[in-house]
Amino acid sequence: MGQVADTMTEKLKAAFAPDSLNVIDETNQHHGHAAWKESGETHFKVEITAASFAGKSRVERQRMVYQVLAADLAGPVHALALVVRAPGEA
């Protein structure tokens, strides 16, 4: 992983103590799109499962993640796709 992905991973681990976490750099899938950079680390997918999300709606869960990653979204990250689950959800 790159520096941006590492930073995002650490922030998410600290905030949610996830059961599982994948931070995937999908920049190469967006070649030529807005904010694409050859250096990468502009477009990400985060898959996270954590007890913190139990009982929360999809929108509430996404807002929780956006809050933790606000500085990254205001800086190097142009796009973020989220899969946010509570334990036991498919």
C-alpha positions in Angstrom: 0.0 0.0 0.0 1.0 3.6 -0.4 1.2 6.4 2.1 -2.4 7.6 1.7 -3.8 4.0 2.0 -1.6 3.4 5.1 -2.8 6.6 6.7 -6.5 5.8 6.0 -6.0 2.3 7.3 -4.5 3.5 10.6 -7.3 6.1 11.1 -10.0 3.5 10.5 -8.4 1.0 12.8 -8.0 3.5 15.6 -11.6 4.8 15.2 -13.5 1.5 14.8 -11.3 -1.4 15.9 -12.7 -3.3 12.9 -13.2 -7.1 12.6 -12.0 -6.8 9.0 -10.7 -3.9 6.9 -9.6 -3.6 3.3 -8.4 -0.3 1.8 -8.1 -0.8 -1.9 -6.4 1.7 -4.3 -8.7 1.6 -7.4 -7.0 4.6 -9.1 -5.9 2.5 -12.1 -9.5 1.7 -12.8 -10.3 5.4 -13.2 -7.5 6.3 -15.7 -8.4 9.5 -17.4 -11.2 10.4 -15.0 -11.3 13.6 -12.8 -8.5 13.9 -10.4 -6.7 10.8 -11.7 -3.0 10.9 -11.1 -0.4 8.5 -12.5 1.1 8.3 -9.0 -2.1 6.7 -7.8 -3.9 7.0 -4.4 -6.8 9.2 -5.6 -9.6 6.6 -5.9 -10.3 4.1 -3.1 -12.6 1.4 -2.0 -13.0 0.7 1.7 -14.5 -2.5 3.0 -14.9 -2.4 6.7 -16.8 -4.6 9.3 -17.0 -3.3 12.9 -19.3 -3.5 15.9 -19.5 0.3 15.9 -21.9 0.0 12.9 -24.5 -2.2 14.5 -27.9 -0.7 14.6 -26.9 2.2 12.3 -28.3 2.9 8.9 -26.2 2.7 5.8 -26.1 6.5 5.6 -25.1 6.8 9.3 -22.3 4.3 8.8 -21.0 6.1 5.8 -21.0 9.5 7.6 -19.0 7.9 10.5 -16.3 6.8 8.0 -16.4 10.1 6.2 -15.9 12.0 9.5 -12.8 9.9 10.3 -11.3 10.4 6.8 -12.3 14.0 6.4 -8.8 15.3 6.0 -8.0 12.7 3.4 -11.2 13.5 1.4 -10.3 17.2 1.6 -6.8 16.4 0.3 -5.4 13.6 -1.8 -8.5 11.3 -2.0 -10.9 12.2 -4.9 -13.3 9.3 -4.7 -14.2 6.8 -2.0 -16.5 3.8 -2.4 -17.7 2.2 0.9 -18.9 -1.2 2.0 -19.7 -0.7 5.7 -21.0 -3.7 7.7 -21.7 -4.7 11.2 -20.4 -8.2 12.3 -22.7 -11.0 11.0 -24.0 -9.0 8.0 -23.4 -10.4 4.5 
